[in-house]
Structures are given as C-alpha cells and as structure tokens.
C-alpha cells in the first residue's frame, strides 16, 4: 500500500455558528484532516463565520456549541484560529486590545481565537497545498 501524501491545508469558514450543518461540516472536515496526519496551517473565520469566535454565544438548547468545539480542537492541536478583524469589529467581536483602542467597556473574543487581517489569509493561501472554504447558503 503506498504511503499517503500528507498535505498542508487552509480552511476558510464563512458560515455562522447558527448554520449548524455547514458549521459542523467545517469542524468535522478539519478534525478529520488532523486525525489523518495532515497539517492545518490555519482556520480563517470570515464573514458570518466570525460569530463563532464570540465568547458570549449561547446556543439554543439542543444545538451544538461550535465555539467550544473549535476551542477544544485548537487546544488539542495548537491550531491557528484566525478571525477576520474587519468582520469581527462589524459584528461586535473584539479582543482586549481592540476594546481598549475603541474605548469599549468589554471584550468578547473567545479564548483560542485571534484577530487577524486578510494578509494572514493571503499568506496562508500561498503556502498551503489546499484551500477549502465552507460558505453560507445564498
């Protein structure tokens, strides 16, 4: 049996956590890649995907807590969970630095996630073997 060719992936999550099936697909795909030994250079949360990074999210009863699932996967695998800073700010998601910068009373970026610009995404797409996007329904 030939050896499996391990690849370096960049995952882009454009769907929000309220889109349970799509958000779960992004998570499970990433989890499966890691289990197979592939490298996930970064997961980039963009557009509605940034809502996943709010520490204030409380899913409805019976729904999965996608935020906590990503946090656990990040902890276990030392993943880069990048959140588009522009989209995050537009959706009221800030870290301590941005909270102070904009003189806000609190910050709510969930632990394990970090704010990042599109430059980090562009850099990752250049160095990765595969870029996989999970998008919102139109």
For each residue, the residues with C-beta under 8 A, 3 or more apart:
1:
2:
3:
4: 36 37
5:
6: 36 37 38 39
7: 38 39 129 130
8: 38 39 40 41 127 128 129 130
9: 30 33 38 39 40 41 128 129 130 131 132
10: 40 41 42 43 44 121 124 125 128 130 131 132
11: 26 29 30 40 42 43 44 131 132 133 134
12: 43 44 46 49 121 131 132 133 134
13: 23 26 43 44 45 46 49 52 134
14: 46 47 48 49 133 134 135 136
15: 19 22 23 26 48 49 134 135 136 137
16: 19 23 48 49 51 52 136
17: 20 23 51 52 57 59 66 67
18: 23 51
19: 15 16 22 23 48 136 137
20: 17 23 24 63 64 66
21: 24 25
22: 15 19 25 26 134 135 136 137
23: 13 15 16 17 18 19 20 26 27 49 52 66 134
24: 20 21 27 28 64 66
25: 21 22 28 29 134
26: 11 13 15 22 23 29 30 43 134
27: 23 24 30 31 66 69 70 73
28: 24 25 31 32
29: 11 25 26 32 33 132 134
30: 9 11 26 27 33 34 40 43 73 79
31: 27 28 34 35 73
32: 28 29 35 36
33: 9 29 30 36 38 40
34: 30 31 37 38 40 73 77
35: 31 32
36: 4 6 32 33
37: 4 6 34
38: 6 7 8 9 33 34
39: 6 7 8 9
40: 8 9 10 11 30 33 34 43 77 79
41: 8 9 10 80 124 127 128
42: 10 11 79 80 81 82 120 121 124
43: 10 11 12 13 26 30 40 70 79 80 81 82
44: 10 11 12 13 82 83 84 116 120 121 124
45: 13 49 50 52 53 81 82 83 84 113
46: 12 13 14 49 50 84 87 121
47: 14 50 84 87 136
48: 14 15 16 19 51 136
49: 12 13 14 15 16 23 45 46 52 84 87 134
50: 45 46 47 53 83 84 87 88 91 93
51: 16 17 18 48 54 57 91 93
52: 13 16 17 23 45 49 57 66 67 70 113
53: 45 50 67 81 83 88 93 109 110 113
54: 51 57 67 91 92 93 108 109 110
55: 67 108 109 110 111
56: 108
57: 17 51 52 54 65 67 110
58:
59: 17 63 64 65 66
60: 63
61:
62:
63: 20 59 60
64: 20 24 59 69
65: 57 59 68 69
66: 17 20 23 24 27 52 59 69 70
67: 17 52 53 54 55 57 70 71 110
68: 65 71 72
69: 27 64 65 66 72 73
70: 27 43 52 66 67 73 74 81 112 113
71: 67 68 74 75 110 111 112 113
72: 68 69 75 76
73: 27 30 31 34 69 70 76 77 79
74: 70 71 77 78 79 81 112 113
75: 71 72 78 112
76: 72 73
77: 34 40 73 74
78: 74 75
79: 30 40 42 43 73 74
80: 41 42 43 114
81: 42 43 45 53 70 74 112 113 114
82: 42 43 44 45 113 114 115 116 120 121
83: 44 45 50 53 87 88 93 109 113 114 115 116
84: 44 45 46 47 49 50 87 88 115 116 117 118 121
85: 88 89 98 115 116 117
86: 89 90 117 118
87: 46 47 49 50 83 84 90 91
88: 50 53 83 84 85 91 93 94 109 115
89: 85 86 92 93 94 98 102
90: 86 87
91: 50 51 54 87 88
92: 54 89 108
93: 50 51 53 54 83 88 89 108 109
94: 88 89 98 99 102 104 107 108 109 115
95: 98 99 107 109 114 115
96: 99 100 107
97: 100 101
98: 85 89 94 95 101 102 104 107 115
99: 94 95 96 102 104 105 106 107
100: 96 97 103 104
101: 97 98
102: 89 94 98 99
103: 100
104: 94 98 99 100 107
105: 99
106: 99
107: 94 95 96 98 99 104
108: 54 55 56 92 93 94
109: 53 54 55 83 88 93 94 95 113 114 115
110: 53 54 55 57 67 71 113
111: 55 71
112: 70 71 74 75 81
113: 45 52 53 70 71 74 81 82 83 109 110
114: 80 81 82 83 95 109
115: 82 83 84 85 88 94 95 98 109
116: 44 82 83 84 85 119 120 121
117: 84 85 86 120 121
118: 84 86 121 122
119: 116 122 123
120: 42 44 82 116 117 123 124
121: 10 12 42 44 46 82 84 116 117 118 124 125
122: 118 119 125 126
123: 119 120 126 127
124: 10 41 42 44 120 121 127 128 131
125: 10 121 122 128 131
126: 122 123
127: 8 41 123 124
128: 8 9 10 41 124 125 131
129: 7 8 9
130: 7 8 9 10
131: 9 10 11 12 124 125 128
132: 9 10 11 12 29
133: 11 12 14
134: 11 12 13 14 15 22 23 25 26 29 49
135: 14 15 22
136: 14 15 16 19 22 47 48
137: 15 19 22
138:
